[in-house]
């Protein structure tokens, strides 16, 4: 008796403010975010593309779509993880991001992985990072 395959990635995000690249007087705030993606399913799967929704405190919304992450389309075996760091720019000192990854499993099954909303905050003491669920 074989078990039903599961298609599942777990995503963790750690955002941080980059004061050395930012220019608050010009309304430029740069943030980096490190993402760890782990295949918690039972079938190897490849991360094909990403969609990000970036929102600043003034209500400006930007949707960013693209192939892979940082130029890669990692194939993750069950239990394997891939980590990367990327960044974004806001015109306000605070904002949020959330999105999804489009993946294809080895057996051809397609699935989406939600990335929960996380806060970009240049004002918090010590660069405290928070993930909203």
N, C-alpha and C positions, 0 to 999 in steps of 0.2 A: 504494500500500500504506500503510494508516494504522496508526499504532502503537496499542497497547492503552493505554487511559487508566489513569493511576495516581492513586490517592487517598491522599495522604500529607501530613501536617503534621509539622513538626519543632518541638519545644518546648524552650525553655531557661528555667531557673528560677534566680533569685538571691534567696535568703532573707536576712533580716537581723533582728537583735534590736532591739527598740524600748525601751531602758531608761527613757526619759522617760515612757512610758505604762504601764510595769510597776510592780508593787508586790510584790517578792519576800517581804516580811514577811507579806503576805496570800495568798501562793501564786498570784500573777497575773503571768504572763509573756506579753507581747504581741510578736508577730512580724509583719513585713511580708514579702511575697514578690512580686517582679516577674517577670512571665511574658512571654516573647516567643514568639508562635506564627507560624510561617511556612509558607505553602502550598508544599511542595516537590514536589507532584504536578503533573499535567498538566491538571487540570480544576478550575474554580472551585468552591469549597465553602464552606458556612456552618457555623460553630460554633453548635450549637443548645443544648447543655446540658453541665453538668459534674457530676462525682462526685469528691469528695475523701474520703480516709481519713486522719484525723488521729489520731495516737497519741502519748501522753505517756509519760514514763519510768516511771510507776506502772502501765502496762498499760491505762490508760483509752483506749477507742477510740470515735471519733465518725465517723459517715458523714454527709457533707453533700452533698445533691443540689440542683440548681437549674437554672433556665433561664439560658442565656447566661453571660457573665462580666461583672462590674461593670455589670449592667443592659444589656449589649449582646449582640447575636448577629452578630458580624462576618462578612461575606461576603468571602472572600479569593480574589483571582485568583491563578493560578500565579505564584509569586515574591513575592507580597505578604505583608506581616507585620502583625501587630497586637500591641501591647504594652499591658499593664495592670499595676497594682499593687493587691493586696488584702492581707488580713491574717487572722490567727487568734490565739486565746488558748489558752495551756496552763496547767495547774496545777503543772507542773514546769519546771525551767530547760532541759530538753532534750526533744526528741521528733522525730517524723518525719511527713512527709506524702507521699502519692502518690495518683494518681487517673487520671482519663481524661476526655476530651472526646468527646461524641457529635456527629458532623458529618453533613451531607447535601450531596452534590455537586450541581452544576447539572443533571446528567442523572438525578438521583433516587437514585443509589447512596448507601447509608448506610454509614458506617464509624466505628470508634472509634480514638482516638489516646491511647495510654498516656502518662502523665506519670510518669517514673521517680521513685523515692523520693528525697526530699531531706531534709536534716537541719536541724532548728531547734535552735539551740544558743546559750543566753545566757551560757555559761561560757567559750566559746573566746575567746582573745585577739584583739582587733581585729575581732571579728565575722566571722571566717573562715567562709565558706560552702562547703559541700561538697554535691555531688550524687552519690548512689550509683547505680551501674549494675549 
